[in-house]
Amino acid sequence: MSGQRVHGPREGRRGGAVGRPAGRLAAKREAILQAAVAIFLREGYDRASVDAIAEEAGVSKQTIYNHFGGKERLFLAAVEGERNRVATRFASPPPTAPAGVGAGAEPPGGAPGGEGPARGPAAGGARPAPGDARAALASYGRQVLAVLLEERASALRRLIIAEAGRYPSLRPACAHGEPESLVTAGADLLRRRTETGELAVPDPAGAARQLVALLVQRGLHASTYGTQPLAEEEAAALCDEAAELFVRAYRA
């Protein structure tokens, strides 16, 4: 068998069986993914069962197999779904500022990089000045920490690390690192600041990846791998130090 799916006569062009709109199928798939994350985080990969996930999602066990083929592919799909959720939260921060970073805290307001309208004290209370690369980088850093140290994202990261050693087939979940949109936003910020002459960054994408890695590793250490909230003052100091390091390294 080639492994390619053969579409039967009762399947419509919208990706589902006749009488089942694509929207309903997408909603059911999303319900399965959300249930999978909840069960995997509660039980771990080994103890989690497709039966429990099906019950949590309110679907049949066969429906899960139809969508994902089995527990392993479901786990990988759930991880990718969480990466997309984190990327969406980073791109569209809510209007309220957090009391702390991580463990359920919401990301600070303003557009990624702090160059949009700032909302709330975690965004520094004001929009960074056009010539203040340090403030813009620090604001960007606080947004990165807020989404990547969020309680659910941190718990799933710990689960992936714990299970990938025992189940090599799950290692693809570790392969992509942090959501690419975070790096892209950082690269855009560094590129803009280079174009204005404030910084001289020859490889904005590479530098942004280094900045995200620095922020994440220091944030994980300070928050005990996301098991406790990172105080806003501590997160701000961490981001200020990272911003200062990059401004010194890339000062024009």
FIMARKE-535455 format. One record per atom (N, C-alpha, C): residue in three letters; x, y, z. Coordinates in steps of 0.001 Angstrom, whole numbers, padded with zeros to 6 digits, always signed. Example, Ala and Ser with C-alpha at 12.3 -4.5 7.8 and 13.67 -1.06 7.14 Angstrom:
<atoms>
ALA+013190-005690+007800;ALA+012300-004500+007800;ALA+013200-003300+007800;SER+012850-002250+007080;SER+013670-001060+007140;SER+012900+000030+007870;
</atoms>
This chain:
<atoms>
MET+000851-001199+000000;MET+000000+000000+000000;MET+000884+001246+000000;SER+000470+002267-000723;SER+001260+003490-000821;SER+001090+004379+000383;GLY+000007+004150+001152;GLY-000244+005015+002308;GLY-001071+006224+001941;GLN-001352+006450+000644;GLN-002157+007587+000235;GLN-003626+007273+000442;ARG-004352+008280+000848;ARG-005767+008089+001118;ARG-006552+008121-000174;VAL-007447+007144-000339;VAL-008324+007112-001505;VAL-009662+007674-001098;HIS-010118+008701-001784;HIS-011379+009357-001434;HIS-012551+008542-001968;GLY-013441+008225-001074;GLY-014623+007458-001466;GLY-015654+008341-002129;PRO-016699+007726-002682;PRO-017697+008482-003431;PRO-018530+009391-002551;ARG-018547+009117-001228;ARG-019383+009951-000369;ARG-018605+011099+000250;GLU-017379+011282-000151;GLU-016605+012390+000394;GLU-016722+013608-000497;GLY-016993+014735+000138;GLY-017157+015970-000611;GLY-015842+016667-000845;ARG-015896+017742-001589;ARG-014688+018475-001929;ARG-014164+019309-000780;ARG-014910+019493+000265;ARG-014503+020363+001356;ARG-013755+019593+002433;GLY-013352+018370+002143;GLY-012491+017657+003077;GLY-013242+016778+004050;GLY-014545+016620+003925;GLY-015282+015781+004851;GLY-016330+014986+004120;ALA-016992+014106+004868;ALA-018039+013306+004263;ALA-019215+014199+003905;VAL-020044+013741+002975;VAL-021219+014487+002564;VAL-022100+014718+003786;GLY-022557+015949+003955;GLY-023397+016278+005094;GLY-022607+016704+006312;ARG-021274+016707+006214;ARG-020434+017147+007333;ARG-019568+018309+006878;PRO-020006+019539+007096;PRO-019238+020708+006651;PRO-017837+020711+007253;ALA-016909+021309+006503;ALA-015522+021361+006954;ALA-015401+022049+008310;GLY-016265+023040+008585;GLY-016216+023738+009860;GLY-016459+022812+011035;ARG-017389+021881+010879;ARG-017677+020932+011958;ARG-016499+019994+012171;LEU-015898+019556+011088;LEU-014738+018674+011209;LEU-013573+019390+011886;ALA-013362+020662+011515;ALA-012292+021445+012128;ALA-012549+021637+013622;ALA-013801+021885+013991;ALA-014147+022070+015390;ALA-013935+020773+016177;LYS-014274+019655+015568;LYS-014084+018371+016238;LYS-012599+018072+016409;ARG-011818+018380+015374;ARG-010376+018168+015465;ARG-009780+019025+016577;GLU-010219+020277+016665;GLU-009699+021167+017702;GLU-010087+020666+019095;ALA-011310+020145+019229;ALA-011741+019602+020519;ALA-010878+018415+020921;ILE-010512+017583+019951;ILE-009649+016437+020233;ILE-008270+016911+020676;LEU-007719+017905+019983;LEU-006388+018414+020338;LEU-006382+019026+021736;GLN-007421+019788+022067;GLN-007489+020387+023402;GLN-007611+019312+024476;ALA-008421+018296+024202;ALA-008564+017195+025150;ALA-007252+016434+025292;ALA-006546+016265+024182;ALA-005269+015547+024217;ALA-004260+016272+025096;VAL-004161+017587+024934;VAL-003229+018357+025765;VAL-003585+018182+027244;ALA-004867+018278+027568;ALA-005291+018149+028961;ALA-004936+016772+029529;ILE-005195+015718+028766;ILE-004935+014364+029257;ILE-003436+014084+029313;PHE-002691+014488+028287;PHE-001246+014260+028294;PHE-000591+014976+029471;LEU-001019+016190+029752;LEU-000434+016933+030861;LEU-000825+016321+032202;ARG-002018+015774+032282;ARG-002485+015197+033545;ARG-001893+013814+033796;GLU-001795+013005+032731;GLU-001408+011610+032904;GLU+000014+011302+032435;GLY+000607+012186+031629;GLY+001862+011847+030982;GLY+001589+011052+029715;TYR+002605+010947+028864;TYR+002389+010276+027579;TYR+002099+008792+027760;ASP+002836+008121+028620;ASP+002710+006673+028760;ASP+001336+006271+029294;ARG+000859+006961+030311;ARG-000410+006588+030946;ARG-001625+007121+030211;ALA-001446+008134+029400;ALA-002588+008693+028660;ALA-003103+007664+027659;SER-004404+007536+027561;SER-004998+006584+026630;SER-005896+007307+025641;VAL-006019+006713+024468;VAL-006921+007271+023462;VAL-008350+007258+023980;ASP-008707+006250+024766;ASP-010058+006186+025335;ASP-010336+007393+026221;ALA-009359+007749+027077;ALA-009552+008891+027971;ALA-009641+010195+027191;ILE-008844+010319+026155;ILE-008880+011530+025330;ILE-010206+011631+024601;ALA-010698+010499+024093;ALA-011989+010494+023398;ALA-013108+010912+024341;GLU-013073+010405+025575;GLU-014098+010770+026556;GLU-014028+012258+026883;GLU-012810+012771+027054;GLU-012623+014192+027366;GLU-013135+015081+026232;ALA-012910+014623+024987;ALA-013314+015419+023821;ALA-014774+015223+023449;GLY-015401+014203+023999;GLY-016788+013922+023650;GLY-016950+013325+022267;VAL-015953+012525+021868;VAL-016014+011869+020559;VAL-015741+010383+020756;SER-015901+009625+019688;SER-015604+008201+019771;SER-014112+007965+019582;LYS-013657+006821+020076;LYS-012257+006439+019900;LYS-011916+006327+018418;GLN-012845+005814+017627;GLN-012600+005658+016199;GLN-012426+007012+015513;THR-013134+008023+015996;THR-012987+009363+015422;THR-011553+009857+015577;ILE-010941+009598+016727;ILE-009554+010008+016935;ILE-008632+009275+015975;TYR-008860+007983+015809;TYR-008026+007227+014869;TYR-008230+007711+013441;ASN-009447+008095+013106;ASN-009715+008609+011755;ASN-008956+009907+011499;HIS-008863+010746+012518;HIS-008200+012047+012367;HIS-006679+011940+012466;PHE-006191+011106+013390;PHE-004762+011151+013725;PHE-004029+009814+013592;GLY-004749+008726+013505;GLY-004109+007432+013300;GLY-003644+006734+014561;GLY-003390+007466+015623;GLY-002933+006844+016858;GLY-002401+007862+017840;LYS-001982+007386+019007;LYS-001574+008279+020096;LYS-000331+009082+019754;GLU+000630+008452+019081;GLU+001877+009152+018781;GLU+001631+010352+017872;ARG+000918+010147+016788;ARG+000637+011261+015873;ARG-000253+012300+016527;LEU-001127+011864+017411;LEU-001974+012810+018131;LEU-001124+013688+019049;PHE-000149+013100+019716;PHE+000726+013871+020591;PHE+001490+014928+019796;LEU+002057+014525+018672;LEU+002814+015466+017851;LEU+001910+016580+017325;ALA+000687+016226+016940;ALA-000258+017243+016463;ALA-000655+018190+017588;ALA-000801+017659+018797;ALA-001155+018505+019941;ALA-000029+019488+020260;VAL+001212+019024+020169;VAL+002358+019914+020402;VAL+002386+021025+019359;GLU+002173+020657+018095;GLU+002163+021673+017035;GLU+001020+022660+017239;GLY-000127+022165+017696;GLY-001250+023055+017981;GLY-000920+024045+019081;GLU-000193+023591+020100;GLU+000207+024490+021180;GLU+001209+025522+020689;ARG+002113+025128+019800;ARG+003059+026083+019217;ARG+002291+027176+018469;ASN+001266+026786+017735;ASN+000456+027768+017000;ASN-000309+028670+017963;ARG-000785+028097+019065;ARG-001523+028903+020041;ARG-000607+029950+020665;VAL+000614+029541+021012;VAL+001582+030484+021588;VAL+001905+031594+020590;ALA+002091+031210+019321;ALA+002393+032198+018290;ALA+001250+033195+018142;THR+000015+032712+018224;THR-001142+033591+018099;THR-001224+034549+019275;ARG-000964+034052+020480;ARG-000992+034917+021671;ARG+000090+035978+021599;PHE+001235+035626+021053;PHE+002316+036600+020941;PHE+001954+037692+019944;ALA+001311+037312+018840;ALA+000967+038280+017803;ALA-000210+039152+018206;SER-001075+038646+019091;SER-002287+039384+019466;SER-002415+039445+020978;PRO-001575+040219+021670;PRO-001636+040285+023123;PRO-002917+040949+023591;PRO-003468+040496+024727;PRO-004689+041100+025267;PRO-004403+042463+025867;PRO-005463+043251+026146;PRO-005262+044628+026611;PRO-004892+044749+028072;THR-004814+043640+028831;THR-004503+043747+030246;THR-003075+043323+030510;ALA-002463+043934+031516;ALA-001078+043617+031865;ALA-001056+042566+032956;PRO-000026+041731+033016;PRO+000040+040663+034003;PRO+000545+041130+035349;ALA+000192+040344+036377;ALA+000755+040591+037690;ALA+002110+039935+037813;GLY+002391+038992+036964;GLY+003673+038296+036941;GLY+003809+037626+035605;VAL+004969+037065+035331;VAL+005200+036416+034049;VAL+005196+034919+034253;GLY+004410+034214+033431;GLY+004332+032767+033514;GLY+003224+032328+034444;ALA+003025+030999+034534;ALA+002008+030400+035399;ALA+000655+031040+035214;GLY+000241+031210+033949;GLY-001078+031709+033648;GLY-001160+033192+033403;ALA-000075+033919+033565;ALA-000096+035361+033340;ALA-000286+035667+031871;GLU-000928+036784+031586;GLU-001125+037219+030209;GLU+000065+038055+029760;PRO+000359+038044+028450;PRO+001487+038827+027972;PRO+001210+040309+028050;PRO+002247+041148+028107;PRO+002061+042579+028172;PRO+001468+043123+026896;GLY+000880+044321+027008;GLY+000230+044914+025850;GLY+001212+045488+024867;GLY+000662+045929+023735;GLY+001499+046519+022701;GLY+001897+045516+021664;ALA+002285+045986+020513;ALA+002698+045105+019444;ALA+004034+044478+019780;PRO+004351+043282+019200;PRO+005644+042667+019451;PRO+006791+043642+019217;GLY+007680+043702+020207;GLY+008795+044637+020107;GLY+008515+045951+020797;GLY+007301+046091+021338;GLY+006987+047297+022070;GLY+006840+048520+021198;GLU+006658+048336+019877;GLU+006613+049497+019000;GLU+005195+049862+018591;GLY+004225+049129+019145;GLY+002838+049503+018950;GLY+002381+050261+020183;PRO+001074+050568+020275;PRO+000569+051278+021438;PRO+000763+050451+022695;ALA+001465+050967+023668;ALA+001695+050234+024908;ALA+000446+050272+025753;ARG+000138+049127+026427;ARG-001052+049047+027261;ARG-000657+048380+028560;GLY-000657+049148+029650;GLY-000408+048549+030944;GLY+001035+048710+031394;PRO+001270+048549+032701;PRO+002596+048787+033257;PRO+003643+047815+032774;ALA+003278+046576+032423;ALA+004289+045615+031993;ALA+004906+046005+030666;ALA+004225+046843+029916;ALA+004764+047312+028643;ALA+005644+048534+028830;GLY+005913+048866+030077;GLY+006798+049991+030359;GLY+006049+051286+030531;GLY+004694+051260+030333;GLY+003889+052433+030548;GLY+003939+053428+029415;ALA+004833+053240+028450;ALA+004941+054186+027350;ALA+005562+053490+026151;ARG+005271+054010+024992;ARG+005846+053469+023768;ARG+007330+053849+023686;PRO+008215+052853+023428;PRO+009647+053186+023338;PRO+009906+054243+022283;ALA+010798+055167+022610;ALA+011134+056230+021671;ALA+011802+055644+020442;PRO+011664+056321+019285;PRO+012265+055805+018049;PRO+013754+055525+018182;GLY+014474+056286+019013;GLY+015903+056084+019138;GLY+016311+055236+020328;ASP+015349+054568+020950;ASP+015653+053799+022153;ASP+015562+052305+021852;ALA+016595+051778+021218;ALA+016609+050359+020865;ALA+016589+049489+022113;ARG+017239+049948+023166;ARG+017302+049156+024392;ARG+015900+048936+024964;ALA+015094+049978+025009;ALA+013738+049845+025547;ALA+012873+048957+024655;ALA+013034+049085+023343;ALA+012254+048264+022420;ALA+012601+046788+022582;LEU+013892+046479+022724;LEU+014317+045092+022898;LEU+013840+044535+024236;ALA+013866+045356+025274;ALA+013402+044901+026586;ALA+011902+044622+026558;SER+011145+045469+025877;SER+009707+045262+025757;SER+009403+043982+024988;TYR+010134+043776+023909;TYR+010007+042535+023138;TYR+010315+041327+024025;GLY+011351+041429+024829;GLY+011729+040326+025709;GLY+010645+039982+026698;ARG+009982+040991+027262;ARG+008913+040719+028229;ARG+007748+039999+027567;GLN+007472+040347+026312;GLN+006402+039654+025594;GLN+006771+038198+025317;VAL+008019+037966+024959;VAL+008477+036599+024711;VAL+008335+035755+025975;LEU+008804+036280+027102;LEU+008720+035528+028350;LEU+007283+035267+028758;ALA+006419+036251+028566;ALA+005036+036102+029001;ALA+004333+034942+028305;VAL+004593+034760+027015;VAL+003906+033676+026303;VAL+004619+032341+026465;LEU+005951+032349+026513;LEU+006676+031084+026581;LEU+006732+030499+027983;LEU+006545+031324+029013;LEU+006529+030819+030380;LEU+005108+030659+030908;GLU+004129+030824+030040;GLU+002739+030593+030436;GLU+002603+029159+030944;GLU+001723+028938+031900;GLU+001665+027680+032645;GLU+001522+026457+031739;ARG+000575+026503+030807;ARG+000342+025329+029971;ARG+001498+025073+029017;ALA+002023+026136+028430;ALA+003162+025982+027525;ALA+004367+025411+028263;SER+004605+025864+029482;SER+005728+025366+030269;SER+005547+023902+030644;ALA+004324+023542+031023;ALA+004062+022149+031405;ALA+004259+021215+030217;LEU+003820+021636+029039;LEU+003999+020792+027860;LEU+005477+020686+027487;ARG+006236+021769+027645;ARG+007674+021723+027366;ARG+008354+020703+028287;ARG+007981+020711+029563;ARG+008575+019750+030500;ARG+008202+018321+030126;LEU+006971+018125+029684;LEU+006534+016787+029296;LEU+007306+016280+028084;ILE+007499+017150+027092;ILE+008248+016760+025888;ILE+009666+016344+026249;ILE+010324+017125+027102;ILE+011692+016811+027512;ILE+011739+015469+028234;ALA+010746+015223+029096;ALA+010727+013994+029877;ALA+010474+012762+029010;GLU+009620+012893+028001;GLU+009206+011727+027229;GLU+010072+011452+026007;ALA+010732+012480+025467;ALA+011492+012289+024231;ALA+012645+011307+024406;GLY+013227+011254+025604;GLY+014306+010309+025844;GLY+013835+008866+025856;ARG+012616+008646+026322;ARG+012093+007278+026400;ARG+011400+006844+025117;TYR+010893+007826+024377;TYR+010173+007514+023140;TYR+010807+008312+022004;PRO+011819+007758+021338;PRO+012515+008484+020266;PRO+011585+008983+019163;SER+010471+008311+018959;SER+009540+008741+017906;SER+008907+010083+018219;LEU+009010+010526+019470;LEU+008432+011813+019856;LEU+009425+012965+019716;ARG+010656+012648+019331;ARG+011681+013692+019240;ARG+011362+014796+018239;PRO+010593+014518+017178;PRO+010221+015638+016295;PRO+009533+016787+017024;ALA+008916+016499+018178;ALA+008266+017566+018948;ALA+009282+018574+019468;CYS+010556+018158+019569;CYS+011617+019053+020057;CYS+012348+019755+018922;ALA+012071+019343+017689;ALA+012934+019733+016574;ALA+012803+021195+016170;HIS+011642+021794+016385;HIS+011397+023110+015806;HIS+011701+024265+016748;GLY+011951+023978+018016;GLY+012252+025065+018937;GLY+011027+025934+019196;GLU+011280+027197+019479;GLU+010187+028114+019782;GLU+009484+028538+018482;PRO+008221+028986+018590;PRO+007487+029392+017381;PRO+008266+030395+016529;GLU+008275+030172+015237;GLU+009066+031003+014336;GLU+008605+032449+014329;SER+007332+032683+014622;SER+006826+034059+014609;SER+007514+034923+015652;LEU+007949+034325+016777;LEU+008668+035088+017794;LEU+010013+035555+017248;VAL+010703+034654+016559;VAL+011998+035000+015972;VAL+011813+036036+014866;THR+010774+035856+014059;THR+010512+036795+012967;THR+010260+038206+013501;ALA+009471+038303+014580;ALA+009203+039616+015169;ALA+010484+040246+015700;GLY+011328+039438+016341;GLY+012598+039960+016834;GLY+013514+040397+015708;ALA+013540+039607+014632;ALA+014367+039955+013478;ALA+013886+041252+012839;ASP+012570+041416+012736;ASP+012015+042651+012170;ASP+012402+043854+013022;LEU+012341+043679+014337;LEU+012716+044756+015248;LEU+014185+045135+015065;LEU+015059+044141+015025;LEU+016488+044412+014854;LEU+016780+045015+013484;ARG+016047+044568+012480;ARG+016240+045100+011121;ARG+015827+046574+011064;ARG+014705+046907+011683;ARG+014249+048304+011688;ARG+015254+049195+012415;ARG+015746+048715+013538;ARG+016691+049522+014306;ARG+018036+049639+013599;THR+018352+048675+012762;THR+019562+048779+011935;THR+019350+049804+010826;GLU+018169+049795+010232;GLU+017871+050733+009151;GLU+017878+052175+009631;THR+017517+052403+010907;THR+017536+053768+011439;THR+018931+054193+011890;GLY+019880+053253+011885;GLY+021239+053587+012270;GLY+021543+053435+013751;GLU+020554+052976+014532;GLU+020793+052801+015969;GLU+021673+051585+016239;LEU+021453+050509+015478;LEU+022209+049275+015632;LEU+022828+048893+014295;ALA+023755+047947+014356;ALA+024355+047403+013134;ALA+024339+045886+013266;VAL+023238+045276+012824;VAL+023036+043837+012969;VAL+023136+043205+011584;PRO+024228+042504+011272;PRO+024395+041942+009931;PRO+023437+040800+009635;ASP+023017+040060+010652;ASP+022113+038920+010472;ASP+020978+039026+011488;PRO+019952+039826+011194;PRO+018872+040028+012165;PRO+018189+038730+012595;ALA+017964+037801+011664;ALA+017282+036552+012020;ALA+018136+035728+012977;GLY+019430+035617+012695;GLY+020310+034866+013583;GLY+020426+035511+014950;ALA+020528+036838+014976;ALA+020624+037547+016254;ALA+019330+037400+017052;ALA+018182+037452+016364;ALA+016900+037304+017052;ALA+016776+035912+017663;ARG+017239+034901+016936;ARG+017194+033537+017468;ARG+018053+033428+018733;GLN+019210+034088+018720;GLN+020069+034081+019900;GLN+019414+034805+021067;LEU+018736+035909+020758;LEU+018068+036677+021805;LEU+016944+035861+022439;VAL+016131+035212+021606;VAL+015038+034383+022141;VAL+015608+033253+022989;ALA+016672+032605+022519;ALA+017282+031512+023282;ALA+017786+032005+024640;LEU+018410+033177+024650;LEU+018911+033744+025902;LEU+017760+034023+026861;LEU+016709+034656+026358;LEU+015561+034994+027198;LEU+014896+033743+027754;VAL+014698+032755+026880;VAL+013987+031547+027303;VAL+014793+030774+028341;GLN+016086+030572+028099;GLN+016884+029793+029043;GLN+016989+030491+030399;ARG+017171+031793+030385;ARG+017240+032502+031661;ARG+015881+032526+032347;GLY+014823+032665+031543;GLY+013479+032658+032111;GLY+013119+031306+032703;LEU+013476+030223+032008;LEU+013202+028885+032520;LEU+013954+028632+033826;HIS+015209+029056+033873;HIS+015994+028867+035094;HIS+015386+029658+036254;ALA+015033+030914+035994;ALA+014506+031771+037064;ALA+013134+031313+037550;SER+012359+030671+036677;SER+011005+030228+037045;SER+010960+028743+037377;THR+012124+028120+037550;THR+012231+026672+037793;THR+011444+025931+036716;TYR+011812+026201+035488;TYR+011207+025594+034300;TYR+009691+025794+034249;GLY+009277+026986+034618;GLY+007870+027353+034483;GLY+006970+026809+035564;THR+007534+026287+036649;THR+006699+025740+037720;THR+006250+026805+038714;GLN+006821+028000+038624;GLN+006393+029089+039486;GLN+006447+030391+038692;PRO+005545+031330+039015;PRO+005529+032592+038262;PRO+006839+033355+038429;LEU+007205+034040+037381;LEU+008380+034907+037423;LEU+007883+036311+037764;ALA+008332+036847+038880;ALA+007881+038169+039306;ALA+008150+039192+038215;GLU+007228+040136+038075;GLU+007352+041125+037006;GLU+008665+041891+037098;GLU+009081+042206+038339;GLU+010336+042936+038507;GLU+011524+042094+038040;GLU+011496+040795+038347;GLU+012585+039915+037948;GLU+012610+039739+036435;ALA+011417+039611+035835;ALA+011347+039477+034376;ALA+011854+040740+033699;ALA+011484+041899+034259;ALA+011926+043165+033673;ALA+013442+043292+033749;ALA+014018+042916+034892;ALA+015470+043007+035051;ALA+016174+042065+034078;LEU+015641+040861+033934;LEU+016226+039885+033010;LEU+016216+040420+031583;CYS+015072+040998+031188;CYS+014945+041525+029823;CYS+015800+042765+029608;ASP+015906+043597+030630;ASP+016761+044785+030521;ASP+018221+044377+030324;GLU+018653+043347+031043;GLU+020036+042892+030915;GLU+020293+042317+029524;ALA+019336+041530+029011;ALA+019488+040960+027668;ALA+019519+042069+026622;ALA+018653+043080+026787;ALA+018616+044195+025844;ALA+019929+044968+025869;GLU+020446+045206+027065;GLU+021722+045921+027200;GLU+022844+045143+026527;LEU+022841+043823+026708;LEU+023879+042990+026098;LEU+023845+043109+024579;PHE+022643+043069+023996;PHE+022530+043120+022548;PHE+022830+044514+022000;VAL+022447+045544+022717;VAL+022760+046902+022266;VAL+024273+047116+022275;ARG+024943+046633+023313;ARG+026404+046758+023367;ARG+027068+045970+022237;ALA+026530+044773+021969;ALA+027127+043912+020950;ALA+026920+044476+019540;TYR+025773+045128+019313;TYR+025424+045555+017960;TYR+025304+047064+017810;ARG+025887+047810+018738;ARG+025807+049273+018637;ARG+026483+049755+017344;ALA+025800+050648+016644;ALA+026323+051144+015366;ALA+027518+052063+015589;
</atoms>
